[in-house]
Amino acid sequence: MKRIATWTFYGVGALAIAYLALYAYAVFTGRDMQPGDPIHIFRKPDAPIIPVSQRHCERSEAIHPPLVAL
């Protein structure tokens, strides 16, 4: 049982070190963001334009069913 706990401890430590290494990579190689910089969100050029009045998600009712008064 001690051996399993030791290897689990090593595994968690290795995951933590890998996470920190990826974080450091992202910090040092990422773009500098300044307050006020625009956020660029790209979409397909051939995507249909949906009017605001029709932007209702069918999934929203499946996730959050409408409330019914009892």
C-alpha positions in Angstrom: 0.0 0.0 0.0 2.9 2.3 0.7 4.3 1.7 -2.8 1.0 2.7 -4.4 0.8 5.9 -2.3 4.4 6.8 -3.2 3.8 6.3 -6.9 0.6 8.3 -6.7 2.5 11.1 -4.9 5.1 11.0 -7.7 2.5 11.1 -10.4 0.7 14.1 -8.9 4.0 15.9 -8.5 4.9 15.2 -12.1 1.5 16.5 -13.3 2.0 19.7 -11.2 5.4 20.2 -12.7 4.1 19.6 -16.3 1.3 22.1 -15.6 3.7 24.7 -14.3 6.0 24.2 -17.3 3.1 24.7 -19.8 2.0 27.8 -17.9 5.5 29.2 -18.1 5.6 28.4 -21.8 2.3 30.2 -22.3 3.4 33.2 -20.3 6.8 33.7 -22.0 5.7 33.0 -25.6 2.2 34.5 -25.5 1.2 37.9 -26.9 1.3 40.9 -24.6 -2.2 42.0 -23.8 -2.8 45.6 -22.8 -6.0 46.9 -21.4 -8.1 48.3 -24.2 -6.7 46.0 -26.9 -9.4 44.5 -29.0 -10.2 40.8 -28.7 -10.2 39.2 -32.1 -12.9 36.5 -32.4 -12.9 34.9 -35.9 -15.8 33.2 -37.6 -16.2 31.5 -40.9 -16.6 33.9 -43.7 -19.4 31.9 -45.3 -21.4 31.5 -42.0 -25.0 32.7 -42.2 -26.0 36.0 -40.5 -28.7 35.3 -37.9 -30.8 38.3 -36.9 -30.8 39.1 -33.2 -34.5 38.5 -32.9 -33.9 34.8 -34.0 -30.9 34.1 -31.8 -32.6 31.5 -29.6 -30.8 28.4 -28.8 -32.8 25.2 -29.0 -30.5 23.6 -26.4 -31.2 26.2 -23.8 -34.7 24.8 -23.2 -33.2 21.3 -22.9 -30.7 22.5 -20.4 -32.9 24.9 -18.6 -36.6 23.9 -19.0 -39.1 26.8 -18.7 -40.5 27.3 -15.2 -44.1 26.1 -14.8 -46.3 27.6 -12.0 -47.8 24.9 -9.8 
